[in-house]
Amino acid sequence: MDINGVYTIIVAVIAAIASIVAAYIQSGRRQAAEKERDHFQDQAAGITLPAKIPGADRRNAVMLLGIGGSGKTSLIRALFHDKEANPTEATEDYEIYRHKSQASPLIAARSSDVPAVHLFISDYKGQDLGSLVRAFILQQKMPYSPMAYNYVTAVVFVVDLVAPPTSKGAAVALVSEPSVERVRAQLTQWSDAALDAVFGMITDTLQYGCLFINKLDLLERRTPAEDDKIRRLYRPLADRIAKRCGDAKFEVIVGSACDGTRVPTLQERLLDSSVEDALLVTT
């Protein structure tokens, strides 16, 4: 083969290699573009869609509200049967706790397969309405937020009967009567304006509302008559909340996060009010 033939073969080989390299680069760019597009679409979807769960499972996203010292964190730990329960998402404005449980007997009886229920409970740290609104807005900016708008399905207001100790670790003595000042402070905190703001962040996906009156364990007398008296103290607030819950189930529970009194009742209600994603508003 003369020199011209060898040259022609070399040129052809180089051209073939160049073509392969170009095709590889082109494929890499296309894959990168597709990956970037998928990532963008996923991020965009994540702004409006909640935390992902398996298709057959159910969810309940719970807003837990209450003034400082009312026992919100203690109630979460009692609900999860874990004194060391830690949030999966935490900021200086809120903490989101996640718990997976089997469905309640009520749901299981209606299904051939017993679905799992994912409870997402958001504990808001702020002591004023502005802090709550700011925290809720921050949650909407978090991709696949468990508390995504249109997916909040329960709201629990935690109030109490006795103010917390003024110093950390101080012993709490039993009392003969609920603190009138403490009750009045919480009735004032949850005014009509405050409740309107809270329920303005909840759509018609709401399934359950609860007023959990905490710290029953600190009363010397724990009788049905005392329960009725306690309910009467908070009736104005209960009526205001019930009015805003609309068709959603609402109830008042008098109990204790400390000793677990009636915490199982609340847990059962949260499981009962869980929903399938297909039943939630997604527009």
MOCOR-V369817 format. One record per helix or strand of 2 or more residues. SS is the DSSP state (alpha for helix, beta for strand). FROM is the first residue (numbers start at 1). LEN is the number of residues. Records with the same first field share a line. If there is no record, write none. Layout:
BEGIN
SS: FROM-LEN + FROM-LEN
END
This chain:
BEGIN
alpha: 3-46 + 72-8 + 105-4 + 129-13 + 180-10 + 192-8 + 216-3 + 224-10 + 235-11 + 263-10 + 277-3
beta: 58-8 + 89-2 + 94-9 + 116-9 + 154-7 + 208-7 + 249-6
END
